[in-house]
Amino acid sequence: IKKQLPEGWEIIHKGVPIKCNLIFFFGLPKAILNSKKKIKNFEDDDIPCLNKKDVDNLIKFVWDCMNKVIWHDDNQVYSTLTEKYYSINPRTEIEVIF
């Protein structure tokens, strides 16, 4: 997370309300990877992922990683939107609004 921060980033101070949106993009299942025709269907990153980790566990992991780096404590987060998709480009996108 630190490597992705802009130069000069300062932690969001305690008491500042934060909205944090997360989008998780998981790698394609083996059954799909074995079919080039099916892979083309995933190029838009819009196929919901239903069989990976629970959303609440994903959120908690990311928020714990962001404590003392992005914000003082995750109890500052008052709102979140979280989504999971399959992708040919696995990644996590995080938007922090304060």
N, C-alpha and C positions, 0 to 999 in steps of 0.2 A: 504494500500500500504506500509506503514511504516513497518508493521510486516513482510512483505515479503523481505525486503531489507537485504543484507548481513551486518554483523556487521562492523561498521566503515564507512558506506556509506556516501559519501560527495556529495552534490548537484553538478550537471554538470554546470559548470560556464557559465555565459552569453557569447554569441558569439560562443559557441562550436556547430557545426552542428550535428543534431541528426536524426537518422532514427528510427521510432517506428512502429513495426508491432503488430497488435492486432488480436486475434482470440476469438470470443465470442461463447460460447457453451450454448444454451438455453435448458431448460427442455422440455421434450416431451409433445406434445399436449394431452389432455384428451382422444381423440379418439384412440390414439396409446397406451396410458397407459392401456386402457381397453382390449387390445389384446396382450397377451404374445407372440404370433407368430410374430406380427409386431415389438415388442420391440427388438427381436433378430436382426432385420435389422438395428438397430441403434447402435449396440455395437461398431462399428468402428469409430464413430464420424465423418462420412463423408457425412451426408445427409444435404444439404444446407437448411438453415432456411430462408424462404421467407416471413413470416407473423408476424414478430415481429418489434421492433423499427427500424427506419431508421439508416443506417450505419453512416451517418454524425452526427446524434445526439449522438450515442454511442461513437464515436471518441471524440467529444467535451467534453462529460462528463468525460471520462477517462483522457484526457489531462488537463482539469481544475483541477482534483484531483491530478495530478502529478506536477502542478505548485508549485514551492517553496519546493518541496519534492524530486523530481527526477531531475528536471531541473529548471533553473531560470524562463523561460517563454516558453510557447508552440510555440512561433514564431521561436524557434530554430529548430523545426522539419521541415526538408526539404523533407522528403519522408515517405510514410506509405503504408502498405498493410493491409487491413482489411477484415476479413471473418466472416461469421456467420453460425453456424451449430446447429442441434439438438443433444442432448446427454443425456444419462442416468446419466451423471455426469456434471451438469451445472457448468460453471466456466468461467473465462476470463484469457487468456494467453497473456502476454505482453512481447515483446522483444524490448529492447532499445539498439541501436548500436550507438556508438559515437567514 
